Amino acid sequence: MEPLCLDDLDDAALDQLPFGVIRIGPGGTVERFNRAEAERTGIQQWRAIGRDYFRDVAGPAAGDLAARVEALAPGDRAVVFHTFRGFRHTDDAVVDMSRCEAGRVYLCIRSTFS
């Protein structure tokens, strides 16, 4: 499976997507966070950018998701089911994750409850 890298889309285009998109840098820092993900999580985009995704954004039960992301080799892609136990809500989601060049990881999150 080819990795899904959305670097060629600007932030306005990412905001038009009907599912959450997060780009995580090599150190786990949120580099991009689209409008759909902000709505799903209740976290404003500007508050997510620059934060550690697994510690500050994904919620207190993100350890298993962090391990799956860490296991992705460059160029790999995986689709997993994850239950986000957030700071204000809990929801089940399908997460399409891919590791692009330079260690960046994209997470595309589709909540199973809309």
C-alpha positions in Angstrom: 0.0 0.0 0.0 1.4 3.4 -1.0 1.7 6.0 1.8 -1.0 8.7 1.9 0.9 12.0 2.1 -1.1 15.2 1.9 1.8 17.7 1.7 0.7 19.0 -1.6 -2.6 20.2 -0.1 -2.5 23.6 1.6 -4.3 24.2 4.9 -7.5 25.6 3.1 -7.8 22.4 1.1 -7.2 20.2 4.2 -10.0 22.1 5.9 -12.4 21.1 3.1 -11.9 17.4 3.7 -14.8 15.7 5.5 -12.5 13.7 7.9 -9.9 14.7 10.5 -6.3 15.1 9.3 -3.3 15.5 11.5 0.4 15.6 10.4 2.8 14.6 13.2 6.4 15.5 12.9 9.3 13.2 13.8 9.2 14.3 17.5 5.5 13.7 17.9 4.6 17.4 17.5 1.4 18.4 15.6 2.4 20.2 12.4 -1.0 20.3 10.7 -4.5 19.9 12.2 -7.6 20.4 10.0 -11.0 21.8 10.7 -12.8 18.4 10.8 -10.4 17.2 13.4 -10.9 20.3 15.5 -14.6 19.8 15.4 -14.3 16.1 16.3 -12.0 16.8 19.2 -13.3 20.1 20.4 -9.7 21.4 20.3 -9.1 24.6 18.3 -6.6 24.2 15.5 -4.2 26.9 16.8 -4.1 25.1 20.2 -3.1 21.8 18.7 -0.3 23.0 16.4 3.1 22.7 18.1 1.8 20.4 20.9 2.8 16.8 21.5 0.0 14.8 19.8 0.0 11.7 21.9 0.4 13.5 25.2 -1.6 16.8 24.7 -4.1 16.2 21.9 -5.1 12.5 21.4 -6.2 12.0 24.9 -5.0 10.0 27.9 -5.5 6.6 26.3 -3.4 7.2 23.2 -0.5 4.9 24.1 -1.5 2.1 21.8 -2.0 4.4 18.9 1.4 5.9 19.6 3.0 2.4 19.5 1.3 1.7 16.2 2.5 4.9 14.7 6.1 4.3 16.0 6.1 0.8 14.4 5.3 2.3 10.9 8.4 2.1 8.7 9.1 4.9 6.1 6.7 4.5 3.2 4.3 2.2 5.2 0.6 2.7 5.6 -1.9 1.0 8.0 -5.5 1.2 8.8 -6.5 0.7 12.4 -9.6 0.9 14.6 -9.0 3.1 17.7 -11.1 4.3 20.6 -10.2 7.9 21.5 -10.8 8.5 25.1 -10.4 12.2 25.0 -10.4 14.9 27.5 -14.0 15.7 26.9 -15.4 12.8 24.9 -14.9 9.2 23.8 -15.4 8.0 20.2 -14.5 5.2 18.0 -12.7 5.9 14.8 -11.0 4.3 11.8 -7.5 5.8 11.5 -5.6 5.6 8.2 -2.0 6.3 9.1 1.0 6.6 6.8 4.7 7.5 7.3 6.0 9.9 4.6 9.5 11.2 3.9 11.4 12.9 6.7 9.6 10.9 9.4 6.3 12.8 9.1 3.1 10.8 9.8 -0.3 11.6 8.5 -3.4 10.4 10.5 -6.7 10.5 8.7 -9.5 10.0 11.2 -13.0 8.9 10.4 -15.3 8.8 13.4 -17.6 5.9 13.3 -20.3 8.0 14.9 -21.2 11.2 13.1 
